[in-house]
Structures are given as structure tokens and as C-alpha cells.
Amino acid sequence: MNNRLQFRAWCEVPLKDDNGKEKVYGFYLYEINVYDGGKEIGFDENILSDNLSLYDFPDTVLGELLDHFVMNNCIISDNYYRYWKSKSIEQCTGIKDESGNLIYEGDIVKFSFIDEVDFGNFGAKSRIKYIGKGKIIFESGCFVLINLKTNYKIPCFDDKLQFIKIIGNVRETPELLEGK
């Protein structure tokens, strides 16, 4: 659980192509610091280049993205930036999925949930396994998985949650939210 105070930020940078047409490049920055109530993020130059290398951007675009941060950001000290244009800051839940990946708010996951159903006066109980797709959010002081089909909310730390696997996130793969 020592990962709980890690954050990632979704950034979008508009760049012009050779024809002067604007294209917006979106990407996550991991291992950032958060300032001013989430209005600014901070990171060092190595974090920036390491994070951008995770994306399949052409070399010319990578160079322009790096230049964008150098020209549009306040350099606090050697190779450290403070940036105020991130679209979203998402906190790590401190939980890892089945593949060992840290889960952040905004992630879309497959999950299984086991619940006990009480049949009332008959005294019978039954365990039901539910498999679904959900989205991670932070609500009322805790991380919650929202079932995309039923909107049922399950606290991420509920021991009835048996399996979680990240399949995408709301920024890079929003189409996973459709068709629930």
C-alpha cells in the first residue's frame, strides 16, 4: 500500500503538422508531484522522457513535445518542471491488478465479485459470482469500482472483490465505456 500517494496526470498538447493542421497529442505522466490543490504538477526531465517513450509517437513529435514542456513551463531548478495544463490528475489506489499493475482512478477493469444472497425466511444462503466491467473512481473518501452495466458501486478494498484486471482507462480507451 505504499503506492497510495502516487499520481498520474493526463496531458494534451496541441501541435501543428507539416500542413499547419493542429493535432492534439494525449499522454499520461506517471511519478509526478501535485501542487496547489491539484492545479499544478511537477516532474523532472527524466520522468518526462521516460513517460513519452511509452507511446508510439514519431521521433519528430517526441522532439516537439519535449520542446513544448521546455518552452511553456516554469523550470524551478535544474531539469525540474512545474506544469499547469494537465487535464486530469488521478491518484493510485494502492491496489495492483492480476498482472501486478497499479490501479489508478480512471482505469477501466474487468472484475469478479462474490456475494452472499440470503433467501430470507427459508434460512438458505447462496454465493453468487458476478463477472463484469467497471470504472475506478474516488468518491466519498474511498476508491470505488462502478459496475458499468448496473452502476452498482463496490469499494475497491471489499474482500468480495475477487479479481481485477486493467483493460484500459477513460482517457486512452474511452470506447470501453460504451456498450457496457
TIVO-172004 format. One record per residue: residue in three letters; x, y, z of N, C-alpha, C, O in turn. Coordinates in pm, 1 decimal, decimal comma. Layout:
! residues N
("ALA"; (X; Y; Z); (X; Y; Z); (X; Y; Z); (X; Y; Z)),
...
! end
This chain:
! residues 180
("MET"; (80,0; -119,7; 0,0); (0,0; 0,0; 0,0); (84,8; 126,9; 0,0); (28,9; 236,4; 6,7)),
("ASN"; (216,5; 116,4; -7,3); (299,3; 236,0; -5,7); (291,4; 312,7; -138,0); (355,0; 417,2; -151,7)),
("ASN"; (215,1; 263,5; -234,8); (198,0; 331,9; -362,9); (78,2; 425,8; -361,4); (51,5; 493,2; -460,8)),
("ARG"; (6,9; 431,0; -251,8); (-120,9; 500,6; -243,7); (-110,3; 649,4; -277,2); (-206,0; 707,4; -328,4)),
("LEU"; (2,3; 711,1; -249,9); (14,5; 853,8; -275,9); (87,8; 884,8; -406,5); (150,0; 990,0; -420,8)),
("GLN"; (79,4; 792,3; -500,3); (133,2; 817,9; -633,6); (21,0; 875,5; -719,7); (-96,4; 843,3; -701,4)),
("PHE"; (59,5; 960,4; -813,1); (-37,2; 1022,7; -901,9); (9,8; 1009,4; -1045,6); (128,2; 989,8; -1073,0)),
("ARG"; (-86,1; 1020,6; -1136,7); (-55,0; 1034,2; -1278,4); (-138,8; 1150,3; -1330,8); (-244,0; 1182,4; -1275,6)),
("ALA"; (-91,2; 1212,1; -1437,2); (-163,0; 1325,3; -1496,8); (-182,4; 1300,0; -1645,1); (-90,4; 1255,9; -1714,0)),
("TRP"; (-302,8; 1328,2; -1694,3); (-330,7; 1321,1; -1836,9); (-302,9; 1458,9; -1895,9); (-359,3; 1558,8; -1851,2)),
("CYS"; (-217,5; 1463,7; -1994,5); (-181,2; 1589,6; -2059,0); (-219,0; 1583,5; -2206,4); (-210,8; 1478,3; -2269,7)),
("GLU"; (-259,8; 1696,1; -2259,1); (-288,0; 1707,7; -2401,2); (-212,5; 1828,5; -2454,3); (-223,9; 1938,9; -2401,0)),
("VAL"; (-134,7; 1806,0; -2560,5); (-53,2; 1912,8; -2618,7); (-90,6; 1926,7; -2766,1); (-76,5; 1831,6; -2843,0)),
("PRO"; (-138,3; 2045,3; -2806,0); (-168,8; 2067,1; -2948,0); (-41,4; 2102,9; -3025,0); (32,6; 2193,2; -2986,0)),
("LEU"; (-17,3; 2031,5; -3133,9); (97,8; 2059,7; -3220,5); (48,4; 2072,2; -3364,1); (-52,0; 2011,3; -3401,2)),
("LYS"; (117,8; 2149,9; -3443,4); (81,3; 2164,9; -3584,8); (165,0; 2069,1; -3668,3); (285,2; 2053,2; -3647,0)),
("ASP"; (96,8; 2004,9; -3765,3); (169,8; 1916,2; -3855,4); (232,1; 1998,0; -3968,5); (224,9; 2120,9; -3967,6)),
("ASP"; (293,2; 1930,2; -4065,6); (362,5; 1998,3; -4175,4); (268,9; 2086,2; -4258,3); (313,2; 2182,2; -4321,3)),
("ASN"; (139,8; 2053,5; -4258,3); (40,9; 2130,9; -4335,6); (-22,4; 2242,3; -4252,6); (-113,2; 2310,3; -4300,2)),
("GLY"; (24,2; 2261,6; -4129,8); (-30,5; 2366,0; -4043,9); (-157,9; 2325,9; -3972,3); (-220,3; 2407,6; -3904,7)),
("LYS"; (-196,6; 2199,6; -3987,0); (-316,5; 2149,2; -3921,8); (-283,1; 2108,2; -3778,0); (-181,0; 2044,3; -3752,6)),
("GLU"; (-370,7; 2146,2; -3684,7); (-343,7; 2116,4; -3543,4); (-391,8; 1975,9; -3507,6); (-501,6; 1934,2; -3544,7)),
("LYS"; (-306,7; 1904,6; -3434,5); (-341,5; 1772,9; -3381,8); (-307,5; 1773,4; -3233,0); (-203,2; 1824,3; -3191,9)),
("VAL"; (-396,9; 1716,1; -3153,6); (-374,2; 1711,4; -3009,1); (-316,3; 1574,6; -2973,0); (-373,8; 1471,2; -3007,0)),
("TYR"; (-202,9; 1574,9; -2904,5); (-139,0; 1451,6; -2857,6); (-166,2; 1437,6; -2708,5); (-133,4; 1526,4; -2629,7)),
("GLY"; (-226,2; 1325,7; -2670,7); (-256,4; 1299,8; -2530,5); (-167,9; 1190,2; -2475,0); (-134,5; 1094,8; -2545,3)),
("PHE"; (-129,6; 1203,7; -2348,7); (-42,6; 1104,9; -2285,7); (-49,1; 1120,2; -2134,0); (-84,6; 1226,0; -2081,9)),
("TYR"; (-14,2; 1012,9; -2065,2); (-5,1; 1015,7; -1919,4); (138,3; 1044,4; -1876,7); (233,6; 999,5; -1940,4)),
("LEU"; (152,1; 1119,5; -1768,3); (279,5; 1133,7; -1698,6); (262,5; 1066,5; -1562,8); (172,9; 1101,7; -1486,1)),
("TYR"; (347,8; 970,9; -1534,0); (345,6; 899,8; -1406,0); (455,8; 954,3; -1316,3); (544,7; 1025,9; -1362,4)),
("GLU"; (449,7; 920,6; -1189,2); (551,2; 960,4; -1090,6); (566,1; 1111,9; -1084,7); (676,8; 1165,3; -1093,0)),
("ILE"; (454,6; 1179,1; -1070,5); (453,5; 1324,6; -1064,2); (431,1; 1371,6; -921,1); (390,2; 1294,2; -834,5)),
("ASN"; (458,1; 1497,4; -898,2); (422,9; 1562,9; -772,7); (304,2; 1653,9; -801,8); (290,2; 1704,5; -913,1)),
("VAL"; (219,1; 1674,5; -702,3); (100,0; 1756,6; -720,4); (111,5; 1879,5; -630,1); (147,7; 1869,1; -512,9)),
("TYR"; (79,6; 1996,8; -687,6); (88,9; 2123,1; -615,0); (-42,1; 2200,2; -624,8); (-125,3; 2173,7; -711,5)),
("ASP"; (-58,2; 2295,0; -535,4); (-167,5; 2391,5; -540,8); (-303,4; 2324,6; -557,2); (-381,5; 2360,5; -645,3)),
("GLY"; (-330,3; 2227,2; -471,4); (-459,9; 2160,1; -471,6); (-492,1; 2087,8; -600,6); (-609,1; 2074,2; -636,3)),
("GLY"; (-391,4; 2041,9; -670,1); (-413,1; 1968,3; -793,7); (-414,0; 2054,2; -918,7); (-440,6; 2003,7; -1027,8)),
("LYS"; (-385,4; 2183,3; -905,0); (-385,2; 2271,0; -1022,2); (-254,7; 2263,3; -1099,4); (-250,5; 2296,8; -1217,7)),
("GLU"; (-148,0; 2219,4; -1033,6); (-17,9; 2208,2; -1098,7); (43,4; 2072,5; -1068,4); (16,3; 2011,1; -965,2)),
("ILE"; (126,8; 2027,5; -1161,6); (204,1; 1906,0; -1138,9); (351,5; 1940,4; -1155,6); (387,1; 2036,7; -1223,6)),
("GLY"; (435,4; 1860,9; -1093,1); (579,3; 1877,8; -1105,5); (643,6; 1745,4; -1140,6); (596,7; 1639,8; -1098,1)),
("PHE"; (750,4; 1750,4; -1217,9); (820,1; 1628,8; -1258,1); (958,7; 1667,2; -1306,1); (983,6; 1782,4; -1341,8)),
("ASP"; (1049,6; 1569,0; -1306,6); (1181,5; 1600,7; -1358,6); (1192,3; 1556,2; -1504,3); (1108,1; 1482,1; -1555,1)),
("GLU"; (1296,2; 1602,7; -1568,6); (1313,1; 1580,5; -1712,2); (1318,0; 1431,8; -1747,7); (1265,6; 1391,9; -1851,7)),
("ASN"; (1380,4; 1349,1; -1662,7); (1388,3; 1205,4; -1690,5); (1250,8; 1140,9; -1689,1); (1222,2; 1053,9; -1771,3)),
("ILE"; (1165,2; 1182,7; -1596,2); (1028,4; 1130,2; -1590,3); (956,3; 1162,7; -1720,7); (887,3; 1077,7; -1777,0)),
("LEU"; (972,4; 1285,9; -1768,4); (907,6; 1328,1; -1892,3); (950,8; 1241,4; -2009,1); (865,9; 1186,4; -2079,3)),
("SER"; (1080,1; 1227,9; -2031,4); (1125,6; 1149,4; -2147,2); (1092,7; 1001,5; -2131,0); (1058,8; 935,5; -2229,2)),
("ASP"; (1102,1; 947,7; -2008,9); (1066,5; 806,6; -1986,2); (919,2; 781,0; -2016,0); (885,5; 680,8; -2079,1)),
("ASN"; (830,9; 870,7; -1971,3); (687,5; 854,1; -1993,8); (651,4; 868,8; -2141,4); (570,6; 791,7; -2193,1)),
("LEU"; (709,9; 966,4; -2209,1); (679,6; 985,3; -2351,3); (728,4; 867,0; -2434,8); (670,4; 837,0; -2539,1)),
("SER"; (833,9; 800,1; -2390,1); (886,2; 685,3; -2465,9); (790,5; 565,3; -2461,4); (805,1; 472,2; -2540,6)),
("LEU"; (692,8; 566,7; -2369,7); (594,4; 458,8; -2362,4); (494,3; 464,7; -2477,4); (424,5; 367,3; -2505,4)),
("TYR"; (488,3; 579,6; -2543,4); (392,0; 599,6; -2651,9); (460,9; 585,9; -2786,3); (581,7; 606,3; -2798,2)),
("ASP"; (383,9; 551,6; -2885,4); (436,4; 527,8; -3018,5); (430,3; 655,4; -3103,1); (378,0; 654,8; -3214,6)),
("PHE"; (484,3; 764,2; -3048,4); (486,7; 890,7; -3121,5); (605,5; 889,8; -3217,3); (711,3; 836,2; -3184,4)),
("PRO"; (588,3; 949,5; -3336,8); (704,7; 963,7; -3426,6); (813,3; 1047,3; -3358,5); (783,6; 1130,0; -3272,3)),
("ASP"; (938,4; 1025,6; -3397,4); (1051,0; 1097,2; -3335,8); (1035,5; 1248,5; -3343,6); (1068,9; 1319,3; -3248,6)),
("THR"; (985,1; 1298,7; -3456,6); (968,0; 1444,1; -3469,5); (866,7; 1495,9; -3367,8); (884,8; 1603,8; -3311,4)),
("VAL"; (759,8; 1419,3; -3344,1); (658,0; 1459,7; -3246,1); (716,4; 1454,3; -3105,3); (690,1; 1542,8; -3023,8)),
("LEU"; (795,3; 1351,1; -3076,3); (858,8; 1342,2; -2943,8); (943,3; 1466,4; -2917,1); (937,0; 1524,4; -2808,7)),
("GLY"; (1021,5; 1506,3; -3015,5); (1104,9; 1625,5; -3000,2); (1021,4; 1750,1; -2975,3); (1056,3; 1832,8; -2891,0)),
("GLU"; (910,1; 1764,1; -3049,1); (823,1; 1880,7; -3031,2); (754,9; 1879,2; -2894,8); (738,5; 1984,0; -2832,3)),
("LEU"; (715,1; 1760,7; -2848,4); (652,5; 1751,8; -2716,3); (751,0; 1791,9; -2607,1); (715,7; 1865,8; -2515,2)),
("LEU"; (874,6; 1743,2; -2617,3); (977,0; 1781,7; -2519,3); (1001,7; 1932,5; -2525,0); (1014,6; 1997,5; -2421,2)),
("ASP"; (1008,1; 1987,8; -2645,9); (1026,5; 2132,8; -2660,7); (910,3; 2210,0; -2598,8); (930,3; 2314,4; -2536,7)),
("HIS"; (788,3; 2157,7; -2616,2); (669,5; 2223,7; -2559,3); (685,4; 2241,2; -2408,1); (656,3; 2348,0; -2354,3)),
("PHE"; (730,9; 2137,6; -2340,9); (746,2; 2145,9; -2195,5); (859,5; 2240,8; -2155,9); (851,2; 2309,4; -2054,1)),
("VAL"; (963,7; 2243,9; -2236,0); (1075,1; 2334,0; -2205,2); (1031,9; 2479,5; -2225,4); (1064,2; 2566,0; -2144,0)),
("MET"; (959,2; 2506,2; -2333,8); (922,8; 2644,3; -2366,0); (802,3; 2696,0; -2287,6); (790,3; 2816,8; -2267,3)),
("ASN"; (714,2; 2609,1; -2243,8); (589,4; 2653,0; -2181,3); (581,6; 2626,9; -2032,0); (474,6; 2638,7; -1972,2)),
("ASN"; (690,6; 2592,7; -1973,3); (686,0; 2560,6; -1831,9); (787,4; 2640,2; -1753,1); (889,1; 2686,6; -1804,8)),
("CYS"; (756,3; 2653,7; -1629,5); (845,5; 2722,3; -1537,4); (946,2; 2619,6; -1484,7); (907,4; 2524,1; -1417,4)),
("ILE"; (1072,4; 2638,3; -1514,0); (1174,3; 2547,4; -1461,7); (1211,4; 2596,6; -1322,0); (1263,9; 2706,8; -1306,1)),
("ILE"; (1183,7; 2514,6; -1221,8); (1207,5; 2552,2; -1082,9); (1356,2; 2540,7; -1048,8); (1415,1; 2630,1; -987,9)),
("SER"; (1414,0; 2429,9; -1089,1); (1556,7; 2408,3; -1067,3); (1607,3; 2324,1; -1183,8); (1531,3; 2296,0; -1276,5)),
("ASP"; (1731,3; 2284,1; -1181,0); (1786,5; 2206,7; -1292,0); (1698,3; 2087,9; -1326,1); (1674,6; 2001,1; -1242,1)),
("ASN"; (1649,9; 2084,4; -1449,0); (1574,0; 1972,5; -1503,8); (1445,6; 1939,1; -1428,3); (1399,5; 1825,1; -1435,3)),
("TYR"; (1386,8; 2033,7; -1357,1); (1260,8; 2008,6; -1287,6); (1156,4; 2108,0; -1336,9); (1182,4; 2228,2; -1342,2)),
("TYR"; (1039,3; 2058,5; -1372,6); (934,2; 2140,9; -1431,3); (811,2; 2146,6; -1341,4); (780,2; 2051,8; -1269,2)),
("ARG"; (742,2; 2260,0; -1347,8); (607,0; 2270,3; -1292,1); (515,4; 2304,1; -1408,2); (540,3; 2398,4; -1483,3)),
("TYR"; (410,4; 2227,0; -1421,9); (321,6; 2237,4; -1537,6); (180,0; 2258,5; -1489,3); (137,1; 2194,3; -1393,4)),
("TRP"; (107,5; 2346,2; -1553,1); (-25,7; 2380,1; -1503,4); (-136,5; 2349,5; -1603,1); (-248,9; 2396,3; -1585,4)),
("LYS"; (-108,3; 2273,0; -1706,3); (-208,4; 2248,3; -1809,0); (-253,4; 2102,5; -1816,4); (-306,1; 2061,2; -1919,7)),
("SER"; (-235,1; 2024,7; -1713,4); (-280,1; 1886,0; -1721,6); (-432,8; 1884,5; -1718,5); (-494,9; 1966,5; -1650,9)),
("LYS"; (-492,0; 1791,9; -1791,1); (-637,8; 1781,6; -1800,0); (-696,7; 1712,3; -1678,7); (-808,7; 1742,6; -1637,6)),
("SER"; (-621,7; 1619,4; -1621,4); (-676,0; 1540,4; -1512,5); (-561,7; 1483,5; -1429,0); (-460,9; 1438,0; -1483,0)),
("ILE"; (-578,3; 1486,5; -1297,9); (-481,7; 1423,6; -1208,4); (-553,4; 1307,7; -1141,1); (-660,1; 1325,5; -1082,3)),
("GLU"; (-495,0; 1189,6; -1149,9); (-558,3; 1068,1; -1099,6); (-467,6; 1001,9; -996,2); (-347,3; 987,0; -1017,5)),
("GLN"; (-526,9; 963,0; -885,0); (-449,7; 903,8; -775,4); (-447,4; 751,8; -786,9); (-542,3; 689,6; -834,7)),
("CYS"; (-338,0; 694,8; -742,5); (-322,5; 549,5; -736,4); (-404,9; 495,3; -619,8); (-409,8; 555,9; -512,7)),
("THR"; (-469,5; 381,2; -641,4); (-549,0; 319,5; -534,5); (-461,6; 247,4; -432,7); (-504,8; 222,9; -320,1)),
("GLY"; (-339,0; 213,2; -471,8); (-253,7; 131,4; -385,7); (-275,7; -17,8; -409,7); (-208,3; -101,2; -349,3)),
("ILE"; (-369,8; -51,1; -497,5); (-403,7; -190,8; -529,6); (-342,2; -225,8; -664,3); (-336,7; -142,6; -754,9)),
("LYS"; (-296,1; -349,2; -676,3); (-244,9; -397,6; -804,3); (-344,7; -494,6; -865,1); (-415,3; -565,6; -793,6)),
("ASP"; (-350,0; -496,9; -998,4); (-438,6; -591,4; -1065,9); (-372,3; -728,7; -1074,3); (-263,9; -749,5; -1019,8)),
("GLU"; (-437,0; -820,6; -1141,9); (-388,0; -958,9; -1152,1); (-251,9; -969,0; -1219,9); (-179,8; -1066,7; -1199,8)),
("SER"; (-216,3; -868,7; -1300,0); (-86,9; -868,9; -1368,8); (19,8; -791,2; -1293,2); (132,9; -779,6; -1340,4)),
("GLY"; (-14,8; -737,5; -1176,0); (81,0; -662,9; -1096,3); (88,7; -514,7; -1129,4); (178,5; -445,7; -1081,3)),
("ASN"; (-4,5; -463,9; -1211,4); (-6,6; -322,2; -1247,9); (-85,7; -242,9; -1144,2); (-192,0; -286,2; -1099,7)),
("LEU"; (-33,2; -126,8; -1106,2); (-104,4; -40,9; -1012,3); (-232,0; 11,5; -1075,9); (-232,8; 48,0; -1193,5)),
("ILE"; (-339,2; 15,3; -998,7); (-468,7; 63,0; -1046,3); (-486,6; 208,1; -1001,8); (-465,9; 241,8; -885,2)),
("TYR"; (-525,3; 293,3; -1096,9); (-549,0; 435,8; -1071,9); (-695,9; 467,3; -1094,3); (-766,6; 395,3; -1164,8)),
("GLU"; (-740,9; 577,4; -1032,5); (-875,2; 622,4; -1065,6); (-875,6; 654,8; -1214,4); (-777,5; 705,8; -1268,6)),
("GLY"; (-986,5; 624,6; -1278,8); (-995,9; 642,4; -1423,3); (-966,4; 515,2; -1500,3); (-990,8; 510,0; -1620,8)),
("ASP"; (-914,3; 411,9; -1434,1); (-889,5; 285,3; -1502,8); (-1021,1; 212,6; -1526,8); (-1114,9; 222,7; -1447,8)),
("ILE"; (-1025,8; 139,6; -1636,8); (-1139,3; 53,5; -1669,1); (-1090,5; -89,1; -1647,5); (-983,8; -126,9; -1695,9)),
("VAL"; (-1169,1; -168,3; -1574,4); (-1124,1; -301,1; -1533,0); (-1230,8; -407,4; -1559,4); (-1350,3; -378,6; -1564,8)),
("LYS"; (-1183,6; -530,2; -1575,5); (-1271,6; -646,8; -1567,5); (-1261,8; -692,9; -1423,3); (-1155,7; -682,0; -1361,9)),
("PHE"; (-1370,8; -744,3; -1368,7); (-1366,9; -786,1; -1228,9); (-1462,5; -901,8; -1205,3); (-1554,1; -926,4; -1283,7)),
("SER"; (-1438,8; -972,0; -1095,3); (-1536,6; -1069,6; -1046,3); (-1563,2; -1037,4; -900,4); (-1474,7; -995,4; -825,9)),
("PHE"; (-1687,9; -1058,5; -862,6); (-1736,5; -1021,2; -730,2); (-1820,3; -1136,8; -678,3); (-1907,8; -1187,3; -748,6)),
("ILE"; (-1793,7; -1178,6; -555,7); (-1870,4; -1287,5; -495,8); (-1956,7; -1229,1; -384,9); (-1907,3; -1160,1; -295,8)),
("ASP"; (-2084,5; -1257,4; -391,5); (-2176,5; -1205,5; -290,6); (-2261,0; -1319,3; -236,4); (-2286,8; -1418,5; -304,6)),
("GLU"; (-2303,0; -1302,6; -112,8); (-2390,6; -1399,9; -50,0); (-2532,5; -1346,8; -53,6); (-2558,5; -1234,1; -11,5)),
("VAL"; (-2623,2; -1427,1; -103,4); (-2763,1; -1387,2; -109,8); (-2839,7; -1465,1; -3,9); (-2830,2; -1587,6; 4,1)),
("ASP"; (-2915,5; -1392,5; 77,0); (-2995,7; -1452,8; 183,0); (-3139,2; -1465,3; 133,3); (-3199,9; -1366,6; 91,7)),
("PHE"; (-3192,1; -1585,2; 137,7); (-3327,2; -1609,2; 89,9); (-3432,0; -1592,7; 199,8); (-3538,3; -1654,6; 196,1)),
("GLY"; (-3400,0; -1508,5; 297,1); (-3497,3; -1469,4; 398,3); (-3543,4; -1581,4; 489,1); (-3461,7; -1650,0; 550,5)),
("ASN"; (-3673,9; -1600,3; 497,7); (-3735,7; -1694,9; 591,9); (-3695,5; -1839,9; 568,5); (-3709,3; -1923,4; 657,8)),
("PHE"; (-3647,0; -1869,6; 451,2); (-3611,2; -2007,8; 421,8); (-3479,4; -2048,5; 487,1); (-3448,7; -2167,5; 495,4)),
("GLY"; (-3402,1; -1951,8; 533,3); (-3276,2; -1981,5; 600,1); (-3165,2; -2023,2; 506,2); (-3056,6; -2060,0; 550,9)),
("ALA"; (-3190,4; -2018,0; 378,8); (-3090,0; -2060,6; 282,2); (-3007,8; -1940,3; 235,3); (-3059,9; -1830,2; 217,3)),
("LYS"; (-2879,9; -1964,2; 216,5); (-2790,9; -1862,7; 162,4); (-2719,9; -1922,7; 42,3); (-2693,4; -2042,8; 36,7)),
("SER"; (-2691,0; -1839,4; -49,7); (-2622,5; -1885,8; -169,5); (-2514,0; -1785,3; -206,9); (-2531,9; -1664,5; -191,6)),
("ARG"; (-2402,3; -1836,1; -255,7); (-2294,6; -1749,5; -302,7); (-2310,6; -1732,3; -453,7); (-2326,0; -1829,6; -527,6)),
("ILE"; (-2306,4; -1607,9; -497,1); (-2321,9; -1577,0; -638,6); (-2195,7; -1506,8; -686,5); (-2148,0; -1412,2; -623,9)),
("LYS"; (-2142,5; -1554,3; -798,0); (-2024,6; -1490,5; -857,2); (-2071,9; -1406,1; -974,9); (-2143,3; -1454,1; -1062,9)),
("TYR"; (-2030,9; -1279,7; -974,9); (-2066,9; -1188,3; -1081,3); (-1939,3; -1144,3; -1151,5); (-1841,7; -1108,4; -1085,7)),
("ILE"; (-1939,0; -1146,8; -1283,1); (-1824,2; -1102,4; -1361,8); (-1870,0; -982,8; -1444,3); (-1974,2; -988,5; -1509,5)),
("GLY"; (-1792,9; -874,8; -1441,8); (-1834,5; -755,7; -1514,2); (-1719,4; -665,6; -1551,8); (-1602,3; -700,9; -1538,5)),
("LYS"; (-1756,8; -547,0; -1599,9); (-1661,1; -444,9; -1639,9); (-1694,7; -319,8; -1559,3); (-1811,8; -285,3; -1543,4)),
("GLY"; (-1591,6; -251,7; -1508,4); (-1616,4; -134,9; -1425,8); (-1512,9; -26,5; -1444,2); (-1412,2; -43,4; -1512,9)),
("LYS"; (-1541,5; 86,4; -1379,7); (-1453,8; 203,4; -1383,5); (-1418,8; 239,8; -1239,7); (-1504,3; 234,7; -1151,3)),
("ILE"; (-1293,1; 276,6; -1216,4); (-1246,8; 315,5; -1082,9); (-1263,7; 466,7; -1065,7); (-1220,1; 545,1; -1150,1)),
("ILE"; (-1327,8; 506,5; -954,8); (-1341,9; 648,8; -922,2); (-1305,8; 668,8; -775,2); (-1293,8; 572,5; -699,5)),
("PHE"; (-1288,9; 794,0; -736,3); (-1269,8; 829,3; -595,8); (-1394,6; 904,2; -553,8); (-1426,8; 1009,1; -609,7)),
("GLU"; (-1465,6; 849,8; -454,2); (-1592,7; 908,6; -412,5); (-1610,4; 893,5; -262,2); (-1585,3; 786,6; -206,6)),
("SER"; (-1652,5; 997,7; -198,4); (-1681,2; 997,1; -54,3); (-1565,0; 941,6; 27,7); (-1585,3; 867,7; 124,1)),
("GLY"; (-1444,0; 978,0; -11,5); (-1327,5; 940,9; 66,9); (-1270,9; 803,0; 41,4); (-1181,4; 759,7; 114,0)),
("CYS"; (-1320,6; 731,3; -60,7); (-1261,2; 599,8; -89,0); (-1267,6; 569,3; -238,6); (-1344,2; 630,4; -313,2)),
("PHE"; (-1185,6; 473,9; -279,9); (-1186,1; 430,2; -419,0); (-1297,9; 329,4; -437,9); (-1315,8; 237,6; -357,8)),
("VAL"; (-1372,2; 348,4; -544,9); (-1490,8; 267,3; -571,4); (-1483,9; 216,8; -714,5); (-1440,9; 288,2; -805,0)),
("LEU"; (-1527,1; 92,3; -733,5); (-1542,8; 35,5; -866,3); (-1691,1; 47,5; -901,1); (-1776,4; -3,3; -828,4)),
("ILE"; (-1721,5; 114,5; -1011,8); (-1860,5; 126,5; -1056,8); (-1883,3; 25,1; -1167,5); (-1816,1; 27,9; -1270,5)),
("ASN"; (-1978,4; -64,1; -1145,5); (-2015,6; -160,6; -1247,1); (-2077,4; -82,6; -1363,2); (-2175,8; -11,2; -1343,5)),
("LEU"; (-2021,7; -95,0; -1483,2); (-2068,9; -16,8; -1596,9); (-2206,6; -59,1; -1644,8); (-2276,0; 19,2; -1709,6)),
("LYS"; (-2247,0; -180,7; -1614,4); (-2377,9; -227,8; -1659,7); (-2489,7; -187,8; -1563,1); (-2598,7; -150,0; -1606,1)),
("THR"; (-2462,5; -196,3; -1433,1); (-2567,9; -174,1; -1334,0); (-2550,6; -45,1; -1254,3); (-2641,8; -3,9; -1182,6)),
("ASN"; (-2433,7; 19,2; -1266,3); (-2396,4; 137,0; -1185,1); (-2383,5; 105,3; -1036,8); (-2375,5; 196,6; -954,7)),
("TYR"; (-2381,3; -23,2; -1001,4); (-2361,1; -65,9; -862,7); (-2217,8; -32,4; -822,2); (-2124,1; -56,4; -898,3)),
("LYS"; (-2201,4; 22,5; -703,6); (-2069,3; 65,3; -656,6); (-2014,9; -33,0; -553,5); (-2084,7; -72,6; -460,2)),
("ILE"; (-1889,5; -71,2; -572,4); (-1821,9; -165,1; -483,1); (-1694,0; -98,5; -433,8); (-1611,6; -58,2; -516,0)),
("PRO"; (-1674,4; -85,4; -302,8); (-1547,4; -30,6; -254,4); (-1430,8; -118,0; -303,5); (-1438,8; -240,8; -299,3)),
("CYS"; (-1324,7; -55,2; -349,1); (-1211,6; -130,5; -405,2); (-1145,2; -222,7; -303,5); (-1079,3; -319,5; -341,5)),
("PHE"; (-1161,7; -193,7; -174,7); (-1097,9; -276,4; -72,7); (-1191,1; -384,4; -18,7); (-1158,2; -451,0; 79,4)),
("ASP"; (-1306,8; -402,1; -81,7); (-1403,2; -504,3; -39,2); (-1345,1; -642,8; -68,1); (-1304,3; -670,8; -180,8)),
("ASP"; (-1341,2; -729,0; 32,8); (-1282,6; -861,9; 11,5); (-1371,5; -952,5; -73,3); (-1330,9; -1063,9; -106,4)),
("LYS"; (-1490,6; -907,8; -109,1); (-1576,0; -984,4; -200,6); (-1530,9; -966,2; -345,6); (-1570,6; -1041,8; -434,3)),
("LEU"; (-1448,2; -865,6; -367,7); (-1391,3; -842,4; -499,5); (-1277,8; -942,7; -517,7); (-1175,2; -933,3; -450,3)),
("GLN"; (-1295,7; -1037,5; -607,3); (-1202,3; -1148,9; -619,4); (-1095,2; -1130,7; -726,3); (-984,4; -1182,4; -712,2)),
("PHE"; (-1126,5; -1058,9; -831,3); (-1036,4; -1049,8; -946,2); (-1051,2; -911,6; -1006,6); (-1163,2; -865,1; -1027,6)),
("ILE"; (-939,9; -844,9; -1034,9); (-942,5; -717,0; -1105,3); (-829,9; -718,2; -1208,7); (-715,7; -751,5; -1177,1)),
("LYS"; (-863,3; -681,6; -1331,7); (-764,9; -675,2; -1439,6); (-787,9; -546,6; -1517,5); (-897,9; -524,1; -1568,1)),
("ILE"; (-686,1; -461,7; -1528,2); (-697,1; -337,8; -1604,6); (-707,2; -371,8; -1752,8); (-626,1; -447,3; -1806,6)),
("ILE"; (-809,7; -313,8; -1818,3); (-825,0; -334,2; -1963,3); (-812,5; -202,9; -2040,2); (-810,9; -202,8; -2163,3)),
("GLY"; (-803,7; -91,3; -1967,6); (-789,6; 38,9; -2032,5); (-810,2; 150,1; -1932,1); (-803,8; 128,6; -1811,0)),
("ASN"; (-835,2; 270,3; -1984,0); (-866,1; 383,5; -1896,9); (-954,0; 481,8; -1972,4); (-966,9; 474,5; -2094,6)),
("VAL"; (-1013,6; 573,0; -1898,8); (-1112,8; 663,0; -1957,1); (-1053,6; 761,5; -2057,2); (-1127,9; 818,1; -2137,4)),
("ARG"; (-923,7; 783,6; -2055,0); (-860,4; 880,1; -2146,3); (-813,7; 815,8; -2276,8); (-841,5; 867,2; -2385,2)),
("GLU"; (-743,0; 703,4; -2266,1); (-684,0; 641,7; -2384,9); (-777,9; 543,8; -2454,6); (-766,2; 522,5; -2575,2)),
("THR"; (-869,8; 484,8; -2381,0); (-960,9; 386,4; -2438,5); (-1105,4; 412,0; -2393,2); (-1167,8; 323,6; -2334,4)),
("PRO"; (-1158,7; 531,4; -2419,7); (-1294,8; 562,5; -2374,0); (-1401,7; 475,2; -2440,1); (-1512,3; 462,0; -2387,6)),
("GLU"; (-1369,1; 416,1; -2554,5); (-1465,2; 329,2; -2621,4); (-1503,7; 208,2; -2536,3); (-1608,9; 148,1; -2557,9)),
("LEU"; (-1418,3; 172,1; -2439,0); (-1450,2; 60,2; -2349,3); (-1568,2; 93,2; -2257,1); (-1631,2; 2,9; -2202,0)),
("LEU"; (-1597,3; 220,7; -2240,8); (-1711,1; 260,3; -2158,8); (-1843,6; 242,2; -2232,8); (-1949,7; 234,2; -2170,8)),
("GLU"; (-1836,7; 236,1; -2364,1); (-1956,7; 218,6; -2445,6); (-1996,1; 72,7; -2449,9); (-1912,0; -15,2; -2431,1)),
("GLY"; (-2121,5; 46,3; -2474,3); (-2168,1; -90,5; -2489,2); (-2162,3; -171,9; -2362,7); (-2204,9; -287,4; -2361,7)),
("LYS"; (-2112,7; -117,0; -2260,2); (-2103,3; -173,3; -2125,6); (-2109,6; -322,9; -2130,4); (-2103,2; -388,3; -2026,3)),
! end
